[in-house]
Amino acid sequence: MDDKQASPLSLRVPEPELRPGDTPDFSGVSVPRAGTVRRPDVDEDPETMRDLAFTIVRVLNRDGEAVGPWAGSLTD
């Protein structure tokens, strides 16, 4: 057995920002303009489209029209 004293274990559970029933605040969320996020090729390597996992992909503008690289390729 080691002569050193083992440090006690600890567990930190972070306090959630909101509890059920609270009103969420999305003011810190950056939403890009419709059509500004790139559209990957269908056979693109997943590693090269990793950036898309960290943004919001907006296809429709405020009038409900598909814009940008997604326009014309989506059906109802």
Residue frames relative to the residue before (quaternion, step in Angstrom):
aa qw qx qy qz dx dy dz
M 1.0000 0.0000 0.0000 0.0000 0.00 0.00 0.00
D 0.5034 -0.6660 0.4704 0.2859 3.55 -1.07 0.78
D 0.5000 -0.6687 0.4696 0.2869 3.57 -1.07 0.79
K 0.5973 0.5783 -0.3693 0.4152 3.60 1.18 -0.49
Q 0.4558 -0.6648 0.5255 0.2723 3.53 -1.12 0.74
A 0.3957 -0.7108 0.5273 0.2451 3.59 -0.81 0.96
S 0.4284 -0.6893 0.5124 0.2807 3.57 -0.95 0.86
P 0.5484 -0.6291 0.4296 0.3449 3.59 -1.04 0.70
L 0.5040 -0.6409 0.4870 0.3132 3.55 -1.12 0.66
S 0.0373 -0.7861 0.6163 0.0288 3.55 -1.14 0.59
L 0.1333 -0.7680 0.6234 0.0614 3.53 -1.24 0.56
R 0.1347 -0.7844 0.6023 0.0618 3.55 -0.80 1.03
V 0.1046 -0.7707 0.6275 0.0365 3.56 -0.76 1.08
P 0.3430 -0.7674 0.4982 0.2127 3.61 -0.43 1.17
E 0.4905 -0.6397 0.5121 0.2967 3.54 -1.15 0.67
P 0.4167 -0.7100 0.4950 0.2778 3.64 -0.76 0.91
E 0.5697 -0.6077 0.4336 0.3439 3.55 -1.13 0.66
L 0.8029 0.1114 -0.0243 0.5851 3.56 1.03 -0.82
R 0.2716 -0.7167 0.6179 0.1754 3.50 -1.27 0.51
P 0.6605 -0.4806 0.3638 0.4476 3.62 -1.16 0.35
G 0.7587 0.3286 -0.2770 0.4896 3.54 -0.90 0.99
D 0.5738 0.5668 -0.3851 0.4485 3.60 1.23 -0.34
T 0.4615 -0.6569 0.5211 0.2898 3.56 -1.23 0.48
P 0.3568 -0.7481 0.5127 0.2238 3.62 -0.63 1.06
D 0.2430 -0.7486 0.6023 0.1336 3.54 -1.23 0.59
F 0.0948 -0.8251 0.5569 0.0104 3.56 -0.43 1.23
S 0.3138 0.7891 -0.4857 0.2069 3.59 1.20 0.32
G 0.6827 0.4859 -0.2910 0.4618 3.60 1.14 -0.46
V 0.5553 0.6070 -0.3895 0.4141 3.59 1.29 -0.03
S 0.2753 -0.7601 0.5705 0.1448 3.54 -0.80 1.05
V 0.0839 -0.7934 0.6026 0.0165 3.59 -0.64 1.12
P 0.3334 -0.7663 0.5101 0.2034 3.59 -0.50 1.15
R 0.6095 -0.5365 0.4279 0.3969 3.56 -1.25 0.39
A 0.6071 -0.5703 0.4131 0.3681 3.55 -1.14 0.67
G 0.8255 0.2523 -0.1964 0.4651 3.55 -0.96 0.90
T 0.5869 0.6080 -0.3788 0.3774 3.61 1.21 -0.03
V 0.6275 0.5078 -0.3468 0.4775 3.60 1.17 -0.39
R 0.5150 -0.6849 0.4285 0.2864 3.55 -0.83 1.00
R 0.3252 -0.7057 0.5912 0.2162 3.54 -1.27 0.44
P 0.3280 -0.7619 0.5181 0.2085 3.61 -0.61 1.05
D 0.5600 -0.5606 0.4781 0.3789 3.55 -1.25 0.42
V 0.6018 -0.5944 0.3898 0.3640 3.60 -1.11 0.62
D 0.7452 0.3608 -0.2170 0.5172 3.60 1.13 -0.53
E 0.3346 0.7647 -0.4885 0.2542 3.58 1.25 0.37
D 0.5356 -0.6219 0.4752 0.3170 3.55 -1.09 0.78
P 0.5319 -0.6627 0.4191 0.3198 3.63 -0.77 0.95
E 0.6193 0.5615 -0.3513 0.4217 3.61 1.01 -0.66
T 0.6955 0.4759 -0.2840 0.4573 3.60 1.06 -0.65
M 0.7095 0.4033 -0.2721 0.5097 3.60 1.24 -0.16
R 0.2641 0.8005 -0.4945 0.2119 3.55 1.23 0.44
D 0.5875 0.6004 -0.3606 0.4054 3.59 1.10 -0.65
L 0.6160 0.5747 -0.3465 0.4125 3.60 1.10 -0.62
A 0.6005 0.5688 -0.3566 0.4345 3.59 1.19 -0.43
F 0.7335 0.4173 -0.2198 0.4894 3.59 1.20 -0.37
T 0.6956 0.3762 -0.2828 0.5428 3.59 1.18 0.50
I 0.4602 -0.6256 0.5383 0.3273 3.54 -1.31 0.12
V 0.2525 -0.7601 0.5822 0.1393 3.56 -0.78 1.03
R 0.0555 -0.7937 0.6057 -0.0088 3.56 -0.44 1.25
V 0.1645 -0.7992 0.5754 0.0561 3.53 -0.70 1.13
L 0.7606 0.3602 -0.1853 0.5073 3.57 0.98 -0.88
N 0.3709 -0.7011 0.5609 0.2374 3.54 -1.03 0.82
R 0.7394 -0.4249 0.2783 0.4419 3.60 -1.24 -0.04
D 0.6574 0.4817 -0.3057 0.4923 3.58 1.27 -0.31
G 0.5502 -0.6456 0.3762 0.3727 3.60 1.28 0.09
E 0.5286 0.6252 -0.4058 0.4062 3.57 1.25 0.36
A 0.4469 -0.6636 0.5266 0.2875 3.58 -1.03 0.81
V 0.0240 -0.8049 0.5921 -0.0307 3.56 -0.84 1.02
G 0.7378 0.4089 -0.3029 0.4434 3.53 -1.30 0.31
P 0.8125 -0.2860 0.1818 0.4744 3.57 -1.22 -0.42
W 0.6313 0.5378 -0.3327 0.4489 3.61 1.23 -0.30
A 0.5203 0.6752 -0.4068 0.3284 3.62 1.17 -0.48
G 0.8169 0.2598 -0.2024 0.4736 3.55 -1.03 0.87
S 0.7024 0.4602 -0.2789 0.4660 3.60 1.19 -0.26
L 0.6646 0.4717 -0.3020 0.4946 3.58 1.28 -0.09
T 0.2285 -0.7569 0.5946 0.1461 3.53 -1.10 0.70
D 0.6397 -0.5134 0.3988 0.4100 3.53 -1.27 0.36
